[in-house]
C-alpha cells in the first residue's frame, strides 16, 4: 500500500488525512473507507486532506478516481478534498460532479470546511 490514512469523526463529519505516494488502487480503497465510515457514523459529510500525497497524478487516474467517487459516494456524502494548489486541476472533481457526486477540491481548509456547511 502506497497511501496511508488517519481518520476520525470530527464535529459531525468524517475526517481523513492521507499521506504517501499516489496510487489509484489505494485511492479507490480510501473512497470505499469514507463511504463505510460515514454510513457507520450516520454522517453525510467528509473532509479528505490530501496535502501529504505525492504525485504526479496522471490525468486518467484523476478521471477514474472521480468516476469512483460518484459511484461509491454519489449524492449521499458531501466530500471536501484539500490538496496542494499545484496538484489541483479539477478533472477528478468535474468527473464526479458530472455523475451526481457532491465534491469540492480546494487548496484551502477554510474553503473545504465552508463547502461542508
ABEGO torsion letter per residue (X at the ends): XABBBBBBBBGGBBBBBBBEBBBAAAAAAAAAAAAAAAAAAGBABBBBBAAABBOBBBAAAAAAAAAAAAAAAEAABBBBBBBBAAABAGAAAAAAAAAGBBBBBBABAAAAAAAAX
